[in-house]
Amino acid sequence: MVETDYKNNVLTAYIKGEIDHDSAAKIRVSVDGMAQSLKPRLLCLDFGGVSFMDSSGVGLVMGRYRQMKLLGGALRVSNYSDSVYRIFAMSGLEGLGVLG
């Protein structure tokens, strides 16, 4: 579901599979725990392995954005497919400047 890597004060979460309500909750717990303990300068959510995502993925990104702001860090979302991008764009995530 999610694998993490921490280098040079950057925590990268490689997300795989489908993101729905249940899987988003599991990803959130995993990523939040790592971010709270490591307090990275940047959290990168890599969506390269995501085959399907519903609106729960937007909630996942928004929650991590708020968490990183509270920790004094930043968020970046990368390697998303065109279909995932469309969901992000419709939700207004482009305005946050996190899509890269």
Sequence and secondary structure as in RCSB ss.txt:
>XXXX:A:sequence
MVETDYKNNVLTAYIKGEIDHDSAAKIRVSVDGMAQSLKPRLLCLDFGGVSFMDSSGVGLVMGRYRQMKLLGGAL
RVSNYSDSVYRIFAMSGLEGLGVLG
>XXXX:A:secstr
 EEEEEETTEEEEEEEEEE HHHHHHHHHHHHHHHHHH  SEEEEEEEEEEEE THHHHHHHHHHHHHHHTT EE
EEES  HHHHHHHHHHTGGGGT B 
